[in-house]
């Protein structure tokens, strides 16, 4: 079913306001979830909205525990990650104006929007962004292991351009647990590269999955390990088997495109030339078009905004409405 964007946003805000969030906070969170939904990321879209509702019930408030030049550390105290990330971007914008760079650490926060959404928000302020988040719990098996020990540790990278920004948004797992749960609900099989059972064997039955697998075998595994360290122990956060979904860490690096003396116009020209080279490359058999990172999601978003509606299944919408306080 197609539902007006304004209707869903108002519903999400009403739910959050009923849990003592402010109008500004509710707007930030609702916009993040809608952004993921419109860009075709249902694993972090409105079907997962109940997560932030639960997070708001026992929420702490973030504080700045360290600020030194272009470096800041937010102590989350169990605050909602969306809100801490929003503070971080505002701080980073000023730091990039003053120093050309901002290094932001966040610890003991709850889940925020996808790292790609955080990176995208930064590009709207003209910054290049690298966003790394600790996934919060051992969901993934190390390469060669038969059980989950590490998390999926997603990455977001944003590059501003003269048109839509380039956005990388990915986890280090082959697929997120959401897709496995969805396949289970639909009674569908999954590729045997997605997960393993309790004996460490690849499975196609989603109900038997006890751990997801890294993308690219040992390459994704190695990347996940390194990211878990710089978004966990580096920030004072427990990881691995001691990981806690409400005590995550995140490390964000923000840069002004002119940090190294490159004129902004020259930067944009080089980036756009590169993008055009990619887009005009000969298309391989079985493909109709070459996409740059984030392009397909941006097309979906623009289509939603143009039509003023977002595609949403009726059952999921009813579940979302059930979270709202009774009117009247």
C-alpha positions as CSV (number, residue, x, y, z in Angstrom):
1,X,0.0,0.0,0.0
2,X,1.1,3.6,-0.7
3,X,1.0,5.9,2.3
4,X,1.5,9.7,2.3
5,X,5.0,10.5,3.7
6,X,3.6,13.3,5.9
7,X,1.1,10.8,7.4
8,X,3.9,8.3,8.4
9,X,6.1,11.1,9.7
10,X,3.4,12.5,11.9
11,X,2.6,9.0,13.2
12,X,6.2,8.3,14.1
13,X,6.6,11.7,15.8
14,X,3.4,11.1,17.8
15,X,4.7,7.8,19.0
16,X,8.0,9.3,20.1
17,X,6.4,12.4,21.7
18,X,4.4,10.0,23.8
19,X,7.7,8.7,25.2
20,X,8.8,12.2,26.4
21,X,11.1,13.1,23.5
22,X,11.0,16.7,22.3
23,X,9.6,17.8,19.0
24,X,13.1,18.3,17.6
25,X,14.3,14.9,18.8
26,X,11.2,13.2,17.4
27,X,11.7,14.9,14.0
28,X,15.3,13.8,13.8
29,X,14.5,10.2,14.5
30,X,11.5,10.1,12.2
31,X,13.4,11.6,9.4
32,X,16.2,9.0,9.8
33,X,13.8,6.1,9.6
34,X,11.9,7.6,6.7
35,X,15.2,8.2,4.9
36,X,16.1,4.5,5.2
37,X,12.6,3.4,4.1
38,X,12.6,5.7,1.0
39,X,16.0,4.5,0.0
40,X,15.0,0.9,0.0
41,X,16.7,-0.2,3.3
42,X,13.8,-2.0,5.1
43,X,16.2,-3.5,7.6
44,X,16.7,0.0,9.1
45,X,13.4,1.4,8.0
46,X,10.0,1.6,9.6
47,X,9.7,-2.1,10.2
48,X,12.4,-1.6,12.8
49,X,10.8,1.5,14.4
50,X,9.9,-0.5,17.5
51,X,13.6,-0.7,18.3
52,X,13.9,3.1,18.9
53,X,10.6,3.1,20.8
54,X,12.1,0.6,23.2
55,X,15.3,2.6,23.4
56,X,13.4,5.7,24.4
57,X,11.9,4.0,27.4
58,X,15.1,3.8,29.4
59,X,17.1,6.5,27.7
60,X,20.1,8.3,29.1
61,X,21.4,11.7,28.0
62,X,24.7,12.2,26.2
63,X,27.4,14.6,27.4
64,X,30.7,15.7,26.0
65,X,33.5,14.0,28.0
66,X,36.4,15.2,26.0
67,X,36.9,18.2,23.6
68,X,40.3,19.1,22.3
69,X,40.8,21.0,19.1
70,X,39.2,19.1,16.3
71,X,38.5,16.1,18.5
72,X,35.4,15.4,20.6
73,X,34.2,12.4,22.6
74,X,30.5,12.0,23.4
75,X,29.7,9.9,26.5
76,X,26.3,8.4,25.4
77,X,25.1,7.2,28.8
78,X,22.7,5.0,26.9
79,X,21.3,7.8,24.8
80,X,19.6,7.2,21.5
81,X,22.3,7.0,18.8
82,X,20.3,9.1,16.3
83,X,20.4,12.0,18.6
84,X,24.0,11.7,19.5
85,X,25.0,11.5,15.8
86,X,23.0,14.6,15.1
87,X,24.9,16.5,17.8
88,X,28.1,15.2,16.3
89,X,27.4,16.4,12.8
90,X,26.6,19.9,14.1
91,X,29.8,20.0,16.1
92,X,31.8,18.6,13.2
93,X,30.5,21.3,10.8
94,X,31.9,24.0,13.1
95,X,35.2,22.1,13.5
96,X,35.6,21.6,9.8
97,X,35.1,25.3,9.3
98,X,37.8,26.1,11.9
99,X,40.2,23.2,11.3
100,X,39.2,21.5,8.1
101,X,38.7,18.2,10.0
102,X,36.6,16.7,12.9
103,X,37.2,13.5,14.7
104,X,34.2,12.3,16.7
105,X,34.0,9.4,19.1
106,X,30.8,8.2,20.6
107,X,30.5,5.5,23.3
108,X,27.8,3.8,25.2
109,X,25.1,4.8,22.7
110,X,22.2,2.9,21.4
111,X,21.6,2.2,17.8
112,X,21.6,5.1,15.3
113,X,20.5,5.3,11.7
114,X,22.6,3.4,9.2
115,X,26.1,4.8,9.0
116,X,25.2,5.8,5.5
117,X,22.4,8.1,6.8
118,X,24.9,9.8,9.2
119,X,27.4,10.2,6.3
120,X,24.7,11.6,4.1
121,X,23.6,14.2,6.7
122,X,27.3,15.3,6.8
123,X,27.5,15.7,3.0
124,X,24.5,18.0,3.3
125,X,26.8,20.3,5.3
126,X,29.5,20.0,2.6
127,X,31.7,17.5,4.5
128,X,33.3,14.3,3.5
129,X,32.4,11.6,6.1
130,X,33.7,8.3,7.2
131,X,31.4,6.7,9.8
132,X,32.2,3.4,11.6
133,X,29.8,1.8,14.1
134,X,30.2,-1.1,16.4
135,X,27.3,-3.5,15.7
136,X,26.8,-4.0,19.5
137,X,26.6,-7.8,19.7
138,X,28.3,-11.0,18.4
139,X,26.2,-11.8,15.4
140,X,28.9,-13.0,13.0
141,X,31.3,-15.9,12.9
142,X,35.0,-15.2,12.2
143,X,36.3,-16.8,9.0
144,X,36.8,-20.5,9.8
145,X,34.8,-20.4,13.1
146,X,31.7,-22.3,13.9
147,X,30.1,-19.6,16.1
148,X,29.4,-15.9,16.4
149,X,32.2,-13.9,18.1
150,X,32.3,-10.6,16.3
151,X,29.7,-8.1,15.2
152,X,28.7,-6.9,11.7
153,X,30.3,-3.5,12.2
154,X,28.8,-1.3,9.4
155,X,30.5,1.4,7.4
156,X,29.2,4.6,6.0
157,X,31.2,6.9,3.6
158,X,29.8,10.1,2.1
159,X,31.3,12.3,-0.6
160,X,29.5,15.5,-1.5
161,X,29.1,16.2,-5.2
162,X,27.4,18.9,-7.3
163,X,24.4,16.6,-7.5
164,X,23.5,13.8,-5.1
165,X,26.3,12.7,-2.8
166,X,28.1,9.4,-3.3
167,X,27.1,7.1,-0.4
168,X,28.6,3.8,0.7
169,X,26.4,2.1,3.3
170,X,27.3,-1.5,4.1
171,X,27.8,-4.1,6.9
172,X,30.8,-6.4,7.0
173,X,28.4,-9.4,6.9
174,X,27.2,-11.0,3.7
175,X,23.6,-10.2,4.8
176,X,22.1,-8.7,7.9
177,X,20.0,-10.8,10.2
178,X,16.9,-9.0,9.1
179,X,17.1,-10.6,5.7
180,X,17.4,-14.0,7.3
181,X,14.4,-13.3,9.6
182,X,12.4,-12.1,6.5
183,X,13.2,-15.3,4.6
184,X,12.2,-17.4,7.6
185,X,8.8,-15.5,7.9
186,X,8.2,-16.0,4.1
187,X,9.2,-19.6,4.2
188,X,12.0,-19.1,1.7
189,X,15.4,-20.6,1.4
190,X,18.6,-18.5,1.6
191,X,22.0,-18.8,-0.2
192,X,24.4,-20.9,1.8
193,X,26.8,-18.0,2.0
194,X,24.6,-16.1,4.4
195,X,24.9,-18.0,7.6
196,X,25.8,-21.2,9.5
197,X,24.1,-23.5,11.9
198,X,25.3,-24.5,15.4
199,X,27.8,-26.9,14.0
200,X,29.3,-24.3,11.8
201,X,27.9,-25.7,8.6
202,X,26.5,-23.4,5.8
203,X,22.7,-23.7,5.6
204,X,19.9,-22.7,3.3
205,X,17.2,-23.0,5.9
206,X,17.0,-19.6,7.7
207,X,15.5,-21.1,10.8
208,X,18.8,-22.9,11.4
209,X,21.1,-19.9,11.2
210,X,22.9,-19.2,14.5
211,X,25.6,-16.8,13.0
212,X,25.9,-14.7,9.8
213,X,29.0,-14.9,7.7
214,X,31.3,-12.1,6.6
215,X,31.3,-10.8,3.1
216,X,34.3,-11.8,0.9
217,X,35.3,-14.6,3.3
218,X,38.5,-13.7,5.2
219,X,38.5,-10.1,3.7
220,X,35.2,-9.1,5.3
221,X,36.2,-10.9,8.5
222,X,39.5,-9.0,8.7
223,X,37.8,-5.7,8.1
224,X,35.2,-6.5,10.8
225,X,37.9,-7.3,13.4
226,X,39.7,-4.0,12.8
227,X,36.5,-2.0,12.8
228,X,35.4,-3.6,16.1
229,X,38.6,-2.5,17.8
230,X,38.5,1.1,16.7
231,X,34.8,1.4,17.5
232,X,35.1,-0.5,20.7
233,X,38.2,-0.8,22.9
234,X,39.7,2.4,21.3
235,X,36.6,4.2,22.8
236,X,36.4,2.3,26.0
237,X,33.6,0.0,24.9
238,X,33.4,-3.8,25.5
239,X,33.1,-5.9,22.3
240,X,33.0,-9.5,21.2
241,X,31.2,-11.8,23.6
242,X,30.9,-8.9,26.0
243,X,29.2,-6.6,23.5
244,X,26.0,-4.8,24.5
245,X,23.4,-3.4,22.1
246,X,22.8,-0.4,24.4
247,X,26.5,0.4,24.8
248,X,27.8,0.7,21.3
249,X,30.7,2.8,20.0
250,X,31.1,4.8,16.9
251,X,34.1,6.6,15.3
252,X,33.4,9.3,12.7
253,X,35.9,11.3,10.6
254,X,34.7,14.4,8.9
255,X,36.8,16.5,6.4
256,X,36.4,19.7,4.5
257,X,37.0,19.0,0.8
258,X,39.5,21.9,0.9
259,X,41.5,20.5,3.9
260,X,44.6,20.0,1.8
261,X,44.3,23.2,-0.1
262,X,42.3,21.8,-3.1
263,X,39.8,24.4,-4.3
264,X,36.2,23.2,-3.8
265,X,35.4,23.8,-7.5
266,X,38.5,21.8,-8.6
267,X,37.5,19.0,-6.2
268,X,33.9,18.9,-7.6
269,X,35.3,18.9,-11.2
270,X,37.6,15.9,-10.6
271,X,34.9,14.0,-8.8
272,X,32.3,14.6,-11.5
273,X,34.7,13.7,-14.2
274,X,35.4,10.4,-12.4
275,X,31.7,9.7,-12.0
276,X,31.0,10.4,-15.7
277,X,33.8,8.0,-16.6
278,X,32.1,5.3,-14.6
279,X,28.6,6.0,-15.9
280,X,29.8,6.0,-19.5
281,X,31.8,2.8,-19.3
282,X,30.8,-0.1,-21.6
283,X,28.0,-2.1,-19.9
284,X,28.7,-5.8,-19.4
285,X,26.3,-8.4,-20.6
286,X,23.4,-8.9,-18.2
287,X,23.4,-5.3,-17.0
288,X,21.5,-2.3,-18.2
289,X,23.2,0.5,-16.4
290,X,26.2,1.2,-14.2
291,X,25.4,2.8,-10.9
292,X,27.7,4.7,-8.5
293,X,27.4,4.1,-4.7
294,X,24.1,5.4,-3.3
295,X,22.6,6.2,-6.7
296,X,19.8,3.6,-6.7
297,X,18.7,4.6,-3.2
298,X,18.7,8.3,-4.2
299,X,16.5,7.5,-7.1
300,X,14.0,5.7,-4.9
301,X,14.0,8.6,-2.4
302,X,13.4,11.2,-5.1
303,X,10.6,9.2,-6.5
304,X,8.9,8.9,-3.1
305,X,9.3,12.7,-2.5
306,X,7.9,13.5,-6.0
307,X,4.9,11.3,-5.5
308,X,4.6,12.2,-1.8
309,X,4.1,8.6,-0.8
310,X,6.1,5.6,0.4
311,X,5.4,2.0,-0.4
312,X,4.6,0.0,2.8
313,X,2.9,-3.3,3.4
314,X,-0.4,-3.1,5.3
315,X,0.6,-5.5,8.1
316,X,3.8,-3.5,8.9
317,X,1.8,-0.2,8.9
318,X,-0.7,-1.7,11.3
319,X,2.1,-2.7,13.6
320,X,3.5,0.8,13.5
321,X,0.1,2.3,14.3
322,X,-0.2,-0.1,17.3
323,X,2.8,1.7,18.8
324,X,0.9,5.0,18.9
325,X,-0.9,6.2,22.0
326,X,-4.7,6.1,21.9
327,X,-6.1,9.4,20.6
328,X,-8.7,11.4,22.2
